[in-house]
Amino acid sequence: MFKLYSPRVFRFFTIFLMASLCLLLNSLTQINFTKIKFPKDTPEYTASGVSGKIYNDNGTLMYQLKSEGAWQFPDNERLFMKNLTATTYNESNGIIKYNLTSNDGWINYNKKIGFMGKNSILTLNNQDPLQITKIFGDQINLDLNKNYFWSNSDIKAVQNKSIVTGHGFSYDQNTQFLTINSSAKVIIDNK
């Protein structure tokens, strides 16, 4: 007759039961991260106190970026920032070409384009300290590939004591040519 209390049968059923529980527990705890979808309207990550630098192949500093806070949404190449400062340097001598500050904005670091929101200041540096130009405005678009900036909002450009105001502008850093789109007013002070 078959014994139900046999030690061999007990060990076999115990091992079988433990293996089944382990397999069940393993299948329940596996998470497939490729199937997790983040909501498109909430940031994938946020950061505070952001600071970054980009160097060229020779080790010369090209770009520097600082921000009070930054966040990025899923499947979006744009990095959104709050209270940001971006500085671009001349590759040959390391002197600052231009400096950008804004209350808010975004930058696409892969395509080297960006947008500066409210209270934006574009500072265009020159060898001569009297030739430094500051452009004050809102909603300034950036194309760092072409060193080109433009806006369709009201702006004010200040160089030394001379002031130019108008509606909309474009500035080409390569040619150092500033164009005011409309309603231009110029106040020149040579003193």
Secondary structure, DSSP 8 states (H G I E B T S, - for coil): ---TT-HHHHHHHHHHHHHHHHHHHHHHH---GGG----TTS-SEEEEEEEEEEE-TTS-EEEEEEEEEEEE-TT---EEEEEEEEEEE-TTT--EEEEEEEEEEEEETTTTEEEE-TTEEEEE--SSGGG-EEEEESSEEEETTTTEEEEEEEEEEEETTEEEEEEEEEEETTTTEEEEEEEEEEE----
